[in-house]
């Protein structure tokens, strides 16, 4: 008996020599009928397989990176992105121009990143976006879905949580910002920085006129005339201005680099402590104030770039300036969930219904 016959030893099965019959016309063997193969055991196995596929295929479909990041491929991809450098990343995202749009994100803020990206996609500037990942989870998530658009500049900060404004973790996170921006300017590129709790309603590049060194927005909620001057405002009660470090645009000029170097110096001279819970914005303002005579500074129009303390709290002004708003910043409020709720309330939380518009897709 051949080795094949050992597969069919149960008495219910036909003997091996009866599986084939001689043809009366051509003398060749006629294959066993396919219908005979589908016995009760086979059908049971097929049914079990279909059930397994039905249960697990949605899970696999929602996690398209599951297979691409398994085994050796996952290790090699992670090694690739760990070795991905800022010069490589900037050259990649700025391949069609000389401007890079930058944000810095840790894993808890990925929903805000996605929301911000959707608004930028609508203005057709998303290919310029470079996400500076502040942890490896963010680096792998973004590049796994949108290859080349995230980079981590070592060392990565410690444990990534949704840092509260004014905390040491928040200070450590934001104080890295001017160094990142300076590196990009040194590479010869113009750079726009945005916090990710922002939403674009129109194209901001239409307002970045001329060849000024540094462009920025006021963080004060007091209403300015529509034709207010585009110069650095006078200092406030603390002896410095109240410019927001959330939205900055810079050209790779000596003046812009001087501001960033001064910003770094101010951060080093005013470190965080329990007594003085510093953040990066006062240091940015001191840098602007101390270099104002040497640098060409440009204050963006308030109607187009309002602070959250104005846009979300002065509905009369919002109606009067309707159609002029370009970038909305969700500041003047503390708390991760509170920011999301406010965006929801004003129709600016886009990820629930429009995640497909983001290059990252739906993250949850």
N, C-alpha and C positions, 0 to 999 in steps of 0.2 A: 504494500500500500504506500502511496506517495505521502510526503510530509503534509500535503494540503489536506488529506483526509482526516488528519488528527484534529482539525477544527470542527468536525461534525461527528461526534461520537455518540450523541444522544439518540436513543432508539426511535424517537419521534421523527427524526430527519430521514430522508431517503438516502440509500447508499450512494456513495460517490459515483459508481458506474451508471447510475440511473439519471444523473444530472445532465447527461448529454445523450442524444439520440442520433442514430444514423439517418441521413437524408436519403429518401428513396430515389432522388433524382441526380444529385451530384456527388454522393458518397462522402461529403464533408460533415464534420460535427456541427450540430445546431446548438447555439447557446441556450442555456437554461433560461426560461421566461423570467423577466424582471419582476413580474408580479409575485413570483414565488419567493423573491428575496425579502419582501415586506411582510415578514411574519410578525407575530405578536411582540416578540422581544425587540425587533428592529423598530417597530412603530413606537414602542414605549421609550426607547432611547432617543428617537427623533423628537418626540413630544417633550421629553425632559430637556433636550438641548434648546428647543424653541422657548421654553419657559425661562431658562437661564438667560438667554439672549434678551428676552422681553424685560426681564428685571434689571439687567445690568447695562443694556445699551444706552438708556437715557443718562445714566451716571457717567458712562464713558464719553458720551457726546458732549456733556456740559463741561468736561475737563479735557479739552482737546490736546493739552500739553502733557497729559498723563503718560502717553507712550513716548513722546519726544524727550521727556526728561527721565525716562527709566533707565536703570542700569548704567552701562558705560557712557551712553549718549548724554545722560544727565550730568555726569561728572565732567565730561569734556566741554559741555556747554557752559557749566558754571565756571570752569577754569578759563574759558574764553572771555566771559564777561568780567571775571575778576581781573584779568589782565588788560582789559579795555581801558585805554588812557583818555584823558581829557582832550589832548590834541587830535586823537583819532575821532573821538565823538563829535567834536566841534566841526572838523572837516567834513564829516559825514552829513550832519544835519544842515550845514551851510553850503552844500555843494552847488546850489543854484543861486547863491548870493553871498552877501558879506555880513548878514545879520543872524544872530542866534537869539531865540526866546528861551529864557531859562527860568526854571523853578527848582526849589529844593524840597524834597518830600521824604517823609518817613512812612512806614507801613500804615499806621492808623489813619493817615490822611489820604489814602488812595481813593476813597470816594470823592473827596474834594478835587483831587487831580483829575479824575474822570469827568466831573462836572465842568471844570475849567476847560478841559480839552474839547468837549463838545462845543462850547461857545467859540473856541478858536477855529475848529473845523468849519463852522458856519461862515467864518471870515476868510477861509482858505489860506491860513498861515500856519497850519499845524505841522507841516513838514519842517519848519524851522525850529521846532520845539526840542529842547534837550532837558531831560529830567535828571537833576543831580540827586541821586538816591543816597539817603542818609543811613541805609541799612541794606544788607545783602538780600533780604526778602523782597524789598522794593526793586532792587536791581534786576533780580531774576524774573519777577512778575512782569515788569514793563518790557524788558527785552525778550521775554518769552512770547509776548503777544505783539510787540512792536519792535522788532530787532534793530539795535543800534541807537535807540532814542533815550537810553539811560546810561549813566556812568556813575561810578562811585569813586570819590576822591579820598583815599585813605588819609588818616585812620577814620574808620566809621565810629560815630559816637556810641556811647554805651546804650543800654537797654532802651529800645524804642517804644515809647508810650505816647499818648496824646498829651504832650506837655502843656501845663497850664501857663498862661501868660504871666510873666514875672517870676517863674520858677527858675532854678539853676539849670534844669534840663532845657528849658526854652532858650535861656541865654546861650548855653553851649551849642545848641542847634543853630540859632540865628547868627551867632558871632562868626561862623565860618563863611558867611555869605560874601563879605567884601573880598576875601581871598580868592574865592571861586571866580568872581567877576573880574578881578584884576588879572588872573591867569588868562581869561578869555580875551581881554583887551590886549594883553601882551602877545597873544597869537595873531593879532591884527584884525579882529572882528568887532563889529558893533554888537552890543548886547542889550536886550530888554529883560529886566527881571520882573517877575510877578509873584506875589503870594498866591497860593492856589484857592484861597477863599474869595476869589474874584470871578466875575463873569463878564465876558465881552458882549456888548450889544451892537457894536459897530466896529469898523476897522480903525484901530488907534494910530496906524502909521500915517494916516491922512493928517494927523495933528502934530506929527513929529517933524516940523518944518525946519528948514535951515540946517546949519552945521554947528549947532551949539555943542558944548562938551557934555553937559549933563541935563537931562529932562526929568522932572519930578512933579508930584501933585501935593497940594496942601492937605494937611490933616485936620484943619480947623473946620468947625461946623457953621461958623458965622458966614452969612450970605455975602458974596462979593458981587460987584456989578458984572454984567456979562462981558464988558470990555475991560476988565481989570488988567493991570500991567503984568507982563510975563517975567517979572523979576523976583528975586528972593524977597519974601515978605520981611517986615521988621521983626526983631526979636520979641518974644512974649515976656511974661512975668519972670520966667526962670533965666532970662538973659540970652535965650536962644530961640530959634525959629521952631515951628511945629510942622515940618515937612514929613510926609509919610515915606518910610523906607520900603513900602510894599510894592511900589511901581516906580522903577527907575529905567531910564534909557540912556545909554552912553556910547559915544564914538571912541575909537581907539586913539585918543589924542593925549598929549602930555597933561592937559588940564584935568581930564577925566581920571587918568591914572593918579594924579596928585590927590584928588578927592578920596579915592579908594585907599591910598596909602595913609592919608590922614585919618580916615575912618578906622583903619586897623590900629593905628596908634592910640586913638581915643578909646577903643575897646580895651586895649591892653592897660591903659591908665585908669580905667573905671571898671574893674572886674566885679563880678557878681558876689554879693555877700548877703547874709541873712538880714543885716541891718539896711543894706542898700540893694534892693532887688532890681538890678539893672537889666535893660534890654538893649538891643542894637540901635534902636531909633534915636535916642538922645545923642549917641556917639556920631551917628550919621549927620544930625543937625549941627553938632559942633564942628564936624569936618567941613560942612558947607559954609558955615559962618566964618571959619578961620581961613578958608581959601577963596572966599568970594571975590576978592580983588584980583585974583590971578586966574580965575576960571570963568568961562562963559556959561552961565547958568540960565535955565529956562523953566519957568513955572507954567505948567499946563493949565488950560482953561478949566475953571471949577465946574462949569455946566457939563462938560464932557467927562471929567474925572472927579466926581464928587466923593467925599469921604462917606463912610457908612453913617456917621453921626448926622449927616445932612440928608442923604438919600432916603434912609429908613425912618427918619424922625421929623421930616418937614414936608408933608404931602402937598402943601400949598406951593412950595418951591418946585417940587417934582412936576406938578401940573403946569406951572409957568415955564418950565424948561423942557417940557416933553418933546422928544425927538432929537434932543441934543446930547443925550447920555451915551457914553462910549464904553467905559469900564466901570463896573460897580464893585466896590470893596465892602465885604461883609465884616467890617470892624465896628468898634464901639459896642461890642457885646462879647462876653466871655463864656466859653463853654462850647465844646464840640457839638453836642445835641442841640443847643440853643441856636447855633449858627445854621444848622440844617433846617430847623423849624422855621427860622426867619426866611431862608431861601424858599422853602415850601410856601410860606404865606404870601410871598411876593412873586410867585411863579418863576423863580430862578433856579429851582432844584431840578435839573434836567435829566439826571441819570435814571430816574424811575421809568420814564416813558421814552427816552431817546438814547439809551445806552448803545444801540446799534450804530449811532453816528460817531462814536468814539473809536479811535484806533485800538483801544484796549478792550472794547466790547463790554459785556456785563461782567463785573468782577465778583459779585456775590455768588 
